[in-house]
Amino acid sequence: MLQVSQIREQYDQSLEALAKRGVDAREVFDRVLKLDEQRRATQAQLDETLAQSNTFSKEIGQLFQNGQPQKANILKEKTTQLKAQSKLLQEQLSEFAQTLQEVLWTIPNLPNAIVPAGSSDQDNEVVLQEGDIPTLHEGALPHWELAKIYDLIDFELGVKITGAGFPVYKGYGARLQRALIAYFLDKNTNAGYTEYQVPHLVNEASGFGTGQLPDKEGQMYHVTGDNLYLIPTAEVPVTNLFRDVLLNQSDLPVCCTGYTPCFRREAGSYGAHVRGLNRLHQFDKVEIVRIEHPDNSYQALDQMVGHVQEILRELNLPYRILRLCGGDLGFTSALTYDFEVFSTAQDRWLEISSVSNFETFQANRLKLRFKDNDGNNKLAHTLNGSALALPRVMAGILENYQTPDGIKIPEVLVPYCGFDFIPTPGK
């Protein structure tokens, strides 16, 4: 959430930054500033009223002691009026503050200066491409066909149990899924991230804290009876571990990782680009989250990008990194790098990770601060990234590692799987 002081002091720069998103924020900025002026004026009036009421209360006691009850009663009547006025001002102040908060919640984060302008994913910048795209044998298949032939994933059984987008992993498929989770967690913990196991449902305050609410309310599964939300990513519960927390500068950086299933209501359109594992309502993901000193957060972002690169190199999957343009940037992000794996069988790139710096945007909503070495409380910077999302990694492995005789397993995963090859049935 943007700070009012930032809007006031950097009005033109903030408007220009949001224009990269295709957002004209002048009207909402003006409303924010007007609401803030009304809030501050009401607060000043309330403070003055309370001060006058306190002064009268002291004078009343003295007047009674001095045998002047008539003057005391006059002041008592004025004090009663001031109390009624104070109550009204407090109600107005609360209303202004709540309205101001609600307006601020609707404003997306300011893009970093290096974010390219653009309106869609077509305007994203490719900053790096690495890895050899394999040449597959004749008759190579997309992963949803391989999953059926090798009995790895049953999409129809998931439909029977729940609905479309809830696959059932079986046999080799389930073991490969478990191996990927363990491998990702080991890579993250070996890099200094502390592992957490967190709840898979969060309350409303947690959703507002990381920015899923009110922006993505329609994309989250809502348990209405208890007003809880199924998490769309581990970012939400892990980052909220530090909501309303004051850290010391010496505590930074805080580095966390966690595996969770993720739940997203977003409906996919029809076509090959959303078939199989390409888009799901439930999927597994290992997340990394960092809380950083503002001076160090972009260096940390580069480290996170390098960490995901190392994983993809070990998996020997061809990948590329995109810098998202303003129009494709997430609501809470100041700068995001997307990772995509090339699916040779589908002849297309599949997004498998987003690594983002939110600067103070989430921290302001979370009231996540640190005490610097001079004793001042400051907002921290928060970052997160997928390391990694499993469905499209699984799709990339099945498609890129297929052979006429079966599916090879990336060498780095063999110790986790306990097998190095999935043989073609009947061979």
Secondary structure as GFF3:
##gff-version 3
##sequence-region A 1 427
A	DSSP	alpha_helix	4	9	.	.	.	ID=ss1
A	DSSP	alpha_helix	11	19	.	.	.	ID=ss2
A	DSSP	alpha_helix	26	65	.	.	.	ID=ss3
A	DSSP	alpha_helix	69	105	.	.	.	ID=ss4
A	DSSP	three_ten_helix	121	123	.	.	.	ID=ss5
A	DSSP	beta_strand	125	130	.	.	.	ID=ss6
A	DSSP	alpha_helix	143	149	.	.	.	ID=ss7
A	DSSP	beta_strand	153	154	.	.	.	ID=ss8
A	DSSP	alpha_helix	155	161	.	.	.	ID=ss9
A	DSSP	beta_strand	168	169	.	.	.	ID=ss10
A	DSSP	alpha_helix	171	190	.	.	.	ID=ss11
A	DSSP	beta_strand	194	195	.	.	.	ID=ss12
A	DSSP	beta_strand	201	203	.	.	.	ID=ss13
A	DSSP	alpha_helix	204	210	.	.	.	ID=ss14
A	DSSP	three_ten_helix	217	219	.	.	.	ID=ss15
A	DSSP	beta_strand	222	223	.	.	.	ID=ss16
A	DSSP	beta_strand	228	230	.	.	.	ID=ss17
A	DSSP	alpha_helix	235	240	.	.	.	ID=ss18
A	DSSP	beta_strand	246	248	.	.	.	ID=ss19
A	DSSP	three_ten_helix	249	251	.	.	.	ID=ss20
A	DSSP	beta_strand	254	263	.	.	.	ID=ss21
A	DSSP	three_ten_helix	272	274	.	.	.	ID=ss22
A	DSSP	beta_strand	282	292	.	.	.	ID=ss23
A	DSSP	alpha_helix	297	315	.	.	.	ID=ss24
A	DSSP	beta_strand	319	323	.	.	.	ID=ss25
A	DSSP	three_ten_helix	326	328	.	.	.	ID=ss26
A	DSSP	beta_strand	335	343	.	.	.	ID=ss27
A	DSSP	beta_strand	348	359	.	.	.	ID=ss28
A	DSSP	alpha_helix	361	366	.	.	.	ID=ss29
A	DSSP	beta_strand	369	371	.	.	.	ID=ss30
A	DSSP	beta_strand	377	379	.	.	.	ID=ss31
A	DSSP	beta_strand	381	389	.	.	.	ID=ss32
A	DSSP	alpha_helix	390	400	.	.	.	ID=ss33
A	DSSP	beta_strand	402	403	.	.	.	ID=ss34
A	DSSP	beta_strand	406	408	.	.	.	ID=ss35
A	DSSP	three_ten_helix	411	413	.	.	.	ID=ss36
A	DSSP	alpha_helix	414	417	.	.	.	ID=ss37
A	DSSP	beta_strand	421	423	.	.	.	ID=ss38
###
